[in-house]
Amino acid sequence: MTDHDGEQPKSFIITFIEKGADKTVVTLHEDKRHIYQEGDYVTFREVEGMTEINNTKPIKIIATNPKTITLELDSTGFGDYFRQGIVENVKVPKTVEFHSWE
């Protein structure tokens, strides 16, 4: 699947997930720098401990730095992260508006 930029979805290995009330911080494996940007959407699989995050609907990224992504997600009711997991970006439809030539 591709989107407007023609890039294939990318996945990265998770090393830690920090729970929060208004945001959730995900630390990614240090071998690779992620390519995610604010406004991207991601899904999770194979996370142990915090299994509630697996196979959810796409979750919006609200902040990034080279090794972490911050999600728009209240994870306070989730179990504690134990180990493993994969995060993958999801191409969601975007509305594009055009102005009339008239």
PEZI-V604245 format. One record per pair of residues at least 24 apart in sequence whose ideal C-beta (glycine too) atoms are under 7 Angstrom apart, sorted by sequence separation. I is the first residue (numbers start at 1). J is the second residue. D is the distance in whole Angstrom. If there is no record, write none. Layout:
i:I j:J d:D
i:I j:J d:D
//
This chain:
i:38 j:62 d:6
i:10 j:35 d:6
i:36 j:61 d:6
i:38 j:63 d:6
i:53 j:78 d:6
i:38 j:64 d:6
i:52 j:78 d:4
i:37 j:64 d:6
i:52 j:79 d:7
i:36 j:64 d:6
i:50 j:78 d:5
i:51 j:79 d:6
i:50 j:79 d:5
i:49 j:79 d:5
i:50 j:80 d:7
i:49 j:80 d:5
i:50 j:81 d:4
i:49 j:81 d:5
i:58 j:90 d:4
i:14 j:47 d:7
i:17 j:50 d:6
i:33 j:66 d:5
i:36 j:69 d:5
i:49 j:82 d:3
i:47 j:81 d:7
i:48 j:82 d:4
i:49 j:83 d:7
i:58 j:92 d:6
i:34 j:69 d:7
i:48 j:83 d:5
i:17 j:53 d:7
i:48 j:84 d:5
i:30 j:67 d:6
i:47 j:84 d:6
i:46 j:84 d:6
i:47 j:85 d:3
i:23 j:62 d:7
i:28 j:67 d:6
i:46 j:85 d:5
i:27 j:67 d:6
i:28 j:68 d:7
i:46 j:86 d:5
i:27 j:68 d:5
i:44 j:85 d:6
i:45 j:86 d:5
i:26 j:68 d:6
i:44 j:86 d:7
i:25 j:68 d:6
i:26 j:69 d:5
i:44 j:87 d:5
i:25 j:70 d:5
i:26 j:71 d:7
i:42 j:87 d:5
i:43 j:88 d:6
i:42 j:88 d:6
i:23 j:70 d:5
i:24 j:71 d:4
i:42 j:89 d:5
i:43 j:90 d:5
i:23 j:71 d:6
i:41 j:89 d:7
i:42 j:90 d:6
i:23 j:72 d:7
i:24 j:73 d:4
i:40 j:89 d:5
i:41 j:90 d:5
i:23 j:73 d:7
i:24 j:75 d:4
i:41 j:92 d:5
i:22 j:74 d:6
i:21 j:74 d:6
i:36 j:89 d:6
i:20 j:75 d:6
i:21 j:76 d:5
i:19 j:75 d:4
i:20 j:76 d:7
i:19 j:76 d:6
i:19 j:78 d:6
i:26 j:87 d:6
i:17 j:81 d:4
i:16 j:81 d:6
i:14 j:85 d:4
i:14 j:86 d:7
i:13 j:86 d:6
i:14 j:87 d:6
i:11 j:86 d:5
i:12 j:87 d:6
i:11 j:87 d:7
i:11 j:88 d:4
i:10 j:88 d:7
i:9 j:88 d:5
i:10 j:89 d:6
i:9 j:89 d:5
i:9 j:90 d:7
i:9 j:91 d:7
i:3 j:91 d:4
i:1 j:91 d:6
//
